[in-house]
Amino acid sequence: MALLWALTVLSLLPLLEAQSPACANLTVKPITNATLDWLSGKWFYIGSAFRNPEYKQEAQKIQADFFYFSPNLTADTILLHEYQSVGDRCVYNSSYLKVRRENGTLSKFEGAREHIAYLLLLRDPRTYILAFSLDDEKNQGMSFYADKPEATPEQLEEFHEALVCKGMNKSEVMYTDWKKDVCEPLQKQHELERKKAEEEP
């Protein structure tokens, strides 16, 4: 009887794992106007885990990164202003992301190549994840974002849970270091220029 009970419990383990709240909630959902309004504003790139060699190499170069999202609800695009600290220099980039609402994805073209990411919303509304190639174990990846330059332990724990749900490990994560940011002066200059332009008749 004890053996039968043990076998029954073991047979249920995969089902219990699949039904865990953390994994059950980590699904791609359609992007709505409310989602885009929520995404609007300033975000900080906290860290990522990439198995795709190209993405991993690029992520390793980033010391700190913050950006601004300005969604266009009618054109289904997001204007991106990004400030990356790479080495001792600031790399500024302005570009557009394409929103595919039903698929729950954001994409960006670099030349003729389109990079597609799935938007995953977390329990903490001050964070989110962009997931890449989730069906490709050798090339999958996840990047984690928060509304502050340093995530709380609870926010990081949720990110780590998401990694496990998708078959990855927190030991794969490469983190940024806000202390190494060199872009704030340029961002402040851009902000002053924007305000001056708005004040001009």
C-alpha positions in Angstrom: 0.0 0.0 0.0 2.8 2.4 0.9 4.5 1.7 -2.4 1.3 2.3 -4.3 0.8 5.6 -2.5 4.4 6.7 -3.3 4.0 5.8 -7.0 0.8 7.8 -7.1 2.4 10.9 -5.5 5.4 10.7 -7.9 3.1 10.4 -10.9 1.4 13.7 -9.8 4.6 15.7 -9.4 4.7 16.9 -13.0 1.1 18.0 -12.8 1.7 19.8 -9.5 4.7 21.6 -11.0 2.7 22.6 -14.1 0.0 24.1 -11.9 2.3 26.1 -9.6 0.9 29.6 -9.3 4.2 31.3 -10.4 4.3 29.3 -13.7 0.6 29.4 -14.3 0.6 33.2 -14.3 3.6 33.4 -16.5 1.9 33.4 -19.8 1.9 35.6 -22.8 -1.3 37.8 -22.9 -2.6 40.1 -25.6 -1.3 43.7 -25.3 -4.1 46.3 -24.7 -4.2 50.1 -24.6 -4.1 49.7 -20.8 -0.9 47.7 -21.1 0.7 50.3 -23.4 -0.3 53.1 -21.0 1.3 51.2 -18.2 4.5 50.6 -20.1 4.9 54.3 -20.9 7.7 56.1 -19.0 11.1 55.3 -17.7 12.4 51.7 -17.1 15.7 50.2 -16.0 17.3 47.1 -17.4 18.3 45.0 -14.4 19.6 41.8 -15.9 19.2 39.0 -18.3 19.9 35.3 -19.1 20.5 34.5 -22.7 21.5 31.3 -24.4 21.7 32.8 -27.8 25.4 33.5 -28.2 24.9 36.8 -30.1 22.4 38.2 -27.5 24.6 36.9 -24.6 27.7 38.6 -26.0 25.9 41.9 -26.3 24.4 41.7 -22.8 27.8 41.1 -21.3 28.9 44.5 -22.6 26.2 46.5 -20.8 27.1 48.0 -17.5 23.9 50.0 -17.0 20.9 50.7 -19.1 17.8 52.8 -18.8 15.2 53.9 -21.4 11.9 55.7 -22.0 8.9 54.1 -23.7 6.4 56.5 -25.5 3.6 54.3 -27.0 1.5 55.4 -30.0 -1.9 53.6 -29.4 -3.2 54.1 -32.9 0.0 53.2 -34.8 0.8 50.3 -32.5 4.4 51.4 -32.1 6.6 52.5 -29.2 9.2 55.2 -29.5 12.3 54.1 -27.6 14.9 56.4 -26.2 17.7 54.2 -24.7 20.8 55.1 -22.7 23.4 52.3 -22.4 26.6 52.5 -20.4 29.2 50.4 -22.2 32.7 50.7 -20.8 33.3 54.3 -20.0 31.0 55.7 -22.6 27.3 56.4 -23.1 25.6 54.9 -26.1 22.3 56.7 -26.9 19.8 55.1 -29.3 16.4 56.3 -30.5 14.2 53.8 -32.4 10.7 52.4 -32.8 9.3 49.1 -31.6 6.4 47.4 -33.3 3.6 46.2 -31.1 1.7 43.0 -32.1 -1.2 43.1 -29.7 -2.7 39.6 -30.2 0.7 37.9 -30.1 1.7 39.9 -27.0 5.0 40.8 -28.6 7.3 43.8 -29.2 9.7 43.7 -32.1 12.6 45.8 -33.4 14.2 45.8 -36.8 18.0 46.0 -37.2 18.6 46.2 -40.9 16.5 43.4 -42.5 16.4 41.4 -39.3 13.5 41.5 -36.9 14.1 40.8 -33.2 10.9 39.6 -31.4 10.3 39.5 -27.7 7.2 38.3 -25.7 6.0 40.6 -23.0 5.5 38.8 -19.7 3.8 40.7 -16.9 4.7 39.7 -13.3 2.8 40.0 -10.0 4.8 43.1 -9.1 3.4 45.8 -11.5 6.7 47.7 -11.2 8.5 45.0 -13.2 8.2 42.9 -16.4 10.1 40.5 -18.5 10.9 40.3 -22.2 11.3 36.7 -23.3 13.0 35.4 -26.5 12.8 32.1 -28.4 11.0 30.4 -25.5 10.4 27.2 -27.7 14.1 26.9 -28.5 16.1 25.6 -25.5 19.5 26.4 -27.0 18.6 30.0 -27.9 16.0 31.1 -25.3 16.5 34.1 -23.1 14.8 36.5 -20.7 15.6 40.1 -19.7 14.2 41.7 -16.6 13.2 45.3 -16.1 12.0 47.5 -13.2 11.0 51.1 -12.6 14.0 51.7 -10.3 17.7 51.2 -11.0 18.0 48.4 -8.4 15.4 45.7 -8.0 14.3 44.5 -4.5 15.0 41.0 -3.3 11.3 40.1 -3.8 11.4 41.4 -7.4 14.5 39.4 -8.2 13.0 36.3 -6.6 10.0 36.6 -9.0 12.4 36.9 -11.9 14.3 33.8 -10.7 11.0 31.9 -10.5 10.2 32.9 -14.0 13.5 31.5 -15.2 12.9 28.2 -13.6 9.4 28.0 -15.1 10.9 28.4 -18.5 13.7 25.8 -17.9 16.5 28.2 -17.1 18.6 28.9 -14.0 19.4 32.0 -12.0 23.1 31.2 -12.3 22.8 32.2 -16.0 21.8 35.8 -15.2 24.1 38.7 -16.0 23.3 41.7 -13.9 23.8 45.4 -14.6 25.4 47.7 -12.0 23.8 51.2 -11.7 27.0 52.5 -10.0 28.7 52.2 -13.4 26.1 54.4 -15.2 27.7 57.2 -17.2 24.6 58.3 -19.2 22.7 60.4 -16.7 24.5 63.7 -17.8 23.5 63.1 -21.4 19.9 62.3 -20.4 19.7 65.5 -18.3 21.0 67.4 -21.3 18.4 65.9 -23.5 15.7 66.8 -20.9 16.8 70.4 -20.8 16.8 70.6 -24.6 13.3 69.1 -24.7 12.0 71.6 -22.2 13.6 74.5 -24.0 12.0 73.4 -27.3 8.6 73.2 -25.7 8.9 76.7 -24.3 9.8 78.3 -27.6 6.9 79.9 -29.5 
